Structure formats: C-alpha cells, structure tokens
Amino acid sequence: MRLSATTTPAIAAALLALVLAAALDVADAFAPQRTAAADVSFRVGGMSSPTATTRLYSEAALPPKESSLTSSDDDEEEDDDDDEDEWEYVEFETLTESDFVGSEWKVGTVQNDRPTKIVETWVRLLVEEGTPGTGIGSGDRNIAIWGDGSKGRWSLDVPSQFFSISKESFGGWLGKRIWAGVIEDYYYLQGTVRGWSPISPASVQGQWQAKRLGVDKEEAGIAPWFENDDDVDENEEEG
C-alpha cells in the first residue's frame, strides 16, 4: 500500500503519542505511592508556586501517642510523694551559760581500758568574778569544782551547743582531762572524755554521761540513752 505525503505526518504524530503514553505509564508504575500524604500548593505573591508545597500527613502516618497516666495512677504518685515529705518535728531549746551557772551534775565515766567499770563523781559549775579591766586575769571565769576537790573550767558554745568541762591535775602541770559533747537535753549530758599527760599525747580516753541534780525526777523524765535502748529492743522484737 502506498502512503500519500499528506497522511504520513498524521501517522507519525499518532505513533509519537502512543510512545509518550507508554512512557508515562512506566514512570507512574515506578513512582512512590503517596497514600498517607497530599501535596498542597500555595501562592506566593499572588502566583502559584509549583515547587513550594506543604505536606499534610494523615493520622495513620504519625507515630502513636504515649498513653497518659490515669487519675488513679496520679493519686498513687501524689500519696507516695506525701509519704516521702513527712517530717518529724522535735522541740529543741537552745541553752545558754545562765542555764548552767550554779548547777550540780552527777557524772559517770567509763574508761576505754576498763569498759566494765563506771566511775561516778559530781561536779559543780560556778562563775568566779574577775577583777575589773581588760588585761590578763580580768573578767569572769567559769569554774568547775569536782567531787574530789579538783578544779577546772567549763564552757558552752551557744551556736553549736558544744559543752565541755575540764579537770586539771596540779594546775594542769600533770595533765588535763576534758568531758565534752553536744547538748541535746536540759537535764542530761553525754559525750567523750579526752585527756593528756606529760608522758602521753591527747587522745580519747572514754565516754561519760551526766544528769542534773536538784530537779524533780518526773520533770527530768527518762534519760535519752535509756530511750534509745528501748527503741533498739523494740526493733529486735519486731525483727
């Protein structure tokens, strides 16, 4: 069959259209599928911009949200926080030197080298008036008089509530011992004993406990070290 010159361009155009359609079908087959998103074009300066798009994701494409705590879980956490924030309020009175001036104490001491023997004595806390002036030896002095006739000094640091009583041997030439501790009670004292001598350096020599004399027993109550022993016994029974 012979084709005329007028029909050849039409056939060529039809063939070109078929080739382009087949190429587009192949491109669509290999293009990524967008099922969870859509491209929305927006206008910039009144003109449509085909290159600037905003992607809108569907709920299915977003990561799952974490489940929030229920009201019961919140209440349980608040209760746990309240339990952790519970405080025990203990009444404590700051003592000064005036609370000790003129007082007498019964003192029991246990030496490290004799742990089964308690040596008991008493001590009286006084204030000796000094001479007027600002030089050496002037001003009042806190004097401690012991049951065996020995003398020493006593002091109280009010901010830290640290209390100490000393006992000197022959004016301190043959050594000195100091009963010291932190005050935790108006009627009872306790702490450690430190001392030194010409032939031994300063060291911890033992422990001591004391109770105030001349006061009502019911007002003084139970010594704190006995209360601690009761707590230990109760814990052992529960265990």
Contacts in CASP RR format, 6 or more apart in sequence:
PFRMAT RR
TARGET T0000
AUTHOR 0000-0000-0000
METHOD contacts of the structure
MODEL  1
MRLSATTTPAIAAALLALVLAAALDVADAFAPQRTAAADVSFRVGGMSSP
TATTRLYSEAALPPKESSLTSSDDDEEEDDDDDEDEWEYVEFETLTESDF
VGSEWKVGTVQNDRPTKIVETWVRLLVEEGTPGTGIGSGDRNIAIWGDGS
KGRWSLDVPSQFFSISKESFGGWLGKRIWAGVIEDYYYLQGTVRGWSPIS
PASVQGQWQAKRLGVDKEEAGIAPWFENDDDVDENEEEG
3 11 0 8 1.000
36 57 0 8 1.000
36 58 0 8 1.000
36 60 0 8 1.000
36 61 0 8 1.000
37 55 0 8 1.000
37 56 0 8 1.000
37 57 0 8 1.000
37 58 0 8 1.000
37 61 0 8 1.000
38 55 0 8 1.000
38 56 0 8 1.000
39 53 0 8 1.000
39 54 0 8 1.000
39 55 0 8 1.000
40 53 0 8 1.000
40 54 0 8 1.000
40 55 0 8 1.000
40 56 0 8 1.000
41 48 0 8 1.000
41 49 0 8 1.000
41 50 0 8 1.000
41 52 0 8 1.000
41 53 0 8 1.000
42 49 0 8 1.000
42 52 0 8 1.000
42 53 0 8 1.000
42 54 0 8 1.000
43 49 0 8 1.000
44 52 0 8 1.000
69 77 0 8 1.000
92 184 0 8 1.000
93 186 0 8 1.000
94 158 0 8 1.000
94 161 0 8 1.000
95 156 0 8 1.000
95 158 0 8 1.000
95 161 0 8 1.000
95 183 0 8 1.000
95 186 0 8 1.000
96 156 0 8 1.000
96 158 0 8 1.000
97 142 0 8 1.000
97 156 0 8 1.000
97 158 0 8 1.000
99 186 0 8 1.000
100 125 0 8 1.000
100 154 0 8 1.000
100 156 0 8 1.000
100 163 0 8 1.000
101 125 0 8 1.000
101 126 0 8 1.000
101 127 0 8 1.000
102 124 0 8 1.000
102 125 0 8 1.000
102 126 0 8 1.000
102 127 0 8 1.000
103 124 0 8 1.000
103 125 0 8 1.000
103 212 0 8 1.000
103 213 0 8 1.000
104 122 0 8 1.000
104 123 0 8 1.000
104 124 0 8 1.000
104 125 0 8 1.000
104 212 0 8 1.000
104 213 0 8 1.000
104 214 0 8 1.000
105 122 0 8 1.000
105 123 0 8 1.000
105 124 0 8 1.000
105 125 0 8 1.000
105 189 0 8 1.000
105 210 0 8 1.000
105 211 0 8 1.000
105 212 0 8 1.000
105 213 0 8 1.000
106 120 0 8 1.000
106 121 0 8 1.000
106 122 0 8 1.000
106 210 0 8 1.000
106 211 0 8 1.000
106 213 0 8 1.000
107 120 0 8 1.000
107 121 0 8 1.000
107 122 0 8 1.000
107 123 0 8 1.000
107 179 0 8 1.000
107 208 0 8 1.000
107 209 0 8 1.000
107 210 0 8 1.000
108 118 0 8 1.000
108 119 0 8 1.000
108 120 0 8 1.000
108 121 0 8 1.000
108 208 0 8 1.000
108 209 0 8 1.000
108 210 0 8 1.000
109 118 0 8 1.000
109 119 0 8 1.000
109 120 0 8 1.000
109 121 0 8 1.000
109 179 0 8 1.000
109 193 0 8 1.000
109 206 0 8 1.000
109 207 0 8 1.000
109 208 0 8 1.000
110 117 0 8 1.000
110 118 0 8 1.000
110 119 0 8 1.000
110 206 0 8 1.000
110 207 0 8 1.000
110 208 0 8 1.000
111 117 0 8 1.000
111 119 0 8 1.000
111 193 0 8 1.000
111 205 0 8 1.000
111 206 0 8 1.000
112 204 0 8 1.000
112 205 0 8 1.000
112 206 0 8 1.000
121 146 0 8 1.000
121 147 0 8 1.000
121 148 0 8 1.000
122 146 0 8 1.000
122 147 0 8 1.000
122 213 0 8 1.000
123 144 0 8 1.000
123 145 0 8 1.000
123 146 0 8 1.000
123 147 0 8 1.000
123 165 0 8 1.000
123 210 0 8 1.000
124 144 0 8 1.000
124 145 0 8 1.000
125 142 0 8 1.000
125 143 0 8 1.000
125 144 0 8 1.000
125 154 0 8 1.000
125 165 0 8 1.000
126 142 0 8 1.000
126 143 0 8 1.000
126 144 0 8 1.000
126 145 0 8 1.000
127 140 0 8 1.000
127 141 0 8 1.000
127 142 0 8 1.000
127 143 0 8 1.000
128 140 0 8 1.000
128 141 0 8 1.000
128 142 0 8 1.000
128 143 0 8 1.000
129 139 0 8 1.000
129 140 0 8 1.000
130 137 0 8 1.000
130 138 0 8 1.000
130 139 0 8 1.000
130 140 0 8 1.000
130 141 0 8 1.000
131 137 0 8 1.000
131 138 0 8 1.000
131 139 0 8 1.000
132 138 0 8 1.000
132 139 0 8 1.000
133 139 0 8 1.000
141 153 0 8 1.000
142 153 0 8 1.000
142 154 0 8 1.000
142 155 0 8 1.000
143 151 0 8 1.000
143 152 0 8 1.000
143 153 0 8 1.000
143 154 0 8 1.000
144 151 0 8 1.000
144 152 0 8 1.000
144 153 0 8 1.000
144 154 0 8 1.000
144 165 0 8 1.000
144 166 0 8 1.000
144 167 0 8 1.000
145 151 0 8 1.000
145 152 0 8 1.000
146 152 0 8 1.000
146 167 0 8 1.000
150 167 0 8 1.000
150 168 0 8 1.000
150 169 0 8 1.000
151 167 0 8 1.000
151 168 0 8 1.000
151 171 0 8 1.000
152 165 0 8 1.000
152 166 0 8 1.000
152 167 0 8 1.000
152 168 0 8 1.000
153 165 0 8 1.000
153 166 0 8 1.000
154 163 0 8 1.000
154 164 0 8 1.000
154 165 0 8 1.000
154 166 0 8 1.000
155 163 0 8 1.000
155 164 0 8 1.000
156 162 0 8 1.000
156 163 0 8 1.000
156 183 0 8 1.000
157 163 0 8 1.000
160 182 0 8 1.000
161 182 0 8 1.000
161 183 0 8 1.000
161 184 0 8 1.000
162 180 0 8 1.000
162 181 0 8 1.000
162 182 0 8 1.000
162 183 0 8 1.000
163 180 0 8 1.000
163 181 0 8 1.000
163 182 0 8 1.000
163 183 0 8 1.000
163 189 0 8 1.000
164 178 0 8 1.000
164 179 0 8 1.000
164 180 0 8 1.000
164 181 0 8 1.000
165 178 0 8 1.000
165 179 0 8 1.000
165 180 0 8 1.000
166 176 0 8 1.000
166 177 0 8 1.000
166 178 0 8 1.000
166 179 0 8 1.000
167 176 0 8 1.000
167 177 0 8 1.000
167 178 0 8 1.000
167 179 0 8 1.000
168 175 0 8 1.000
168 176 0 8 1.000
169 175 0 8 1.000
169 176 0 8 1.000
169 197 0 8 1.000
173 198 0 8 1.000
174 197 0 8 1.000
174 198 0 8 1.000
175 195 0 8 1.000
175 196 0 8 1.000
175 197 0 8 1.000
175 198 0 8 1.000
176 195 0 8 1.000
176 196 0 8 1.000
177 193 0 8 1.000
177 194 0 8 1.000
177 195 0 8 1.000
177 205 0 8 1.000
178 193 0 8 1.000
178 194 0 8 1.000
178 195 0 8 1.000
179 191 0 8 1.000
179 193 0 8 1.000
179 208 0 8 1.000
179 210 0 8 1.000
180 191 0 8 1.000
180 192 0 8 1.000
180 193 0 8 1.000
180 194 0 8 1.000
181 189 0 8 1.000
181 190 0 8 1.000
181 191 0 8 1.000
181 192 0 8 1.000
182 191 0 8 1.000
183 189 0 8 1.000
184 190 0 8 1.000
184 224 0 8 1.000
185 224 0 8 1.000
186 212 0 8 1.000
187 211 0 8 1.000
187 212 0 8 1.000
187 215 0 8 1.000
187 219 0 8 1.000
187 220 0 8 1.000
187 221 0 8 1.000
188 209 0 8 1.000
188 210 0 8 1.000
188 211 0 8 1.000
188 212 0 8 1.000
188 220 0 8 1.000
188 223 0 8 1.000
188 224 0 8 1.000
188 225 0 8 1.000
189 209 0 8 1.000
189 210 0 8 1.000
189 211 0 8 1.000
190 207 0 8 1.000
190 208 0 8 1.000
190 209 0 8 1.000
190 210 0 8 1.000
190 224 0 8 1.000
190 225 0 8 1.000
191 207 0 8 1.000
191 208 0 8 1.000
191 209 0 8 1.000
192 204 0 8 1.000
192 206 0 8 1.000
192 207 0 8 1.000
192 208 0 8 1.000
193 204 0 8 1.000
193 205 0 8 1.000
193 206 0 8 1.000
193 207 0 8 1.000
193 208 0 8 1.000
194 202 0 8 1.000
194 203 0 8 1.000
194 204 0 8 1.000
194 205 0 8 1.000
195 202 0 8 1.000
195 203 0 8 1.000
195 205 0 8 1.000
196 202 0 8 1.000
196 203 0 8 1.000
209 223 0 8 1.000
209 225 0 8 1.000
211 220 0 8 1.000
211 223 0 8 1.000
212 220 0 8 1.000
END
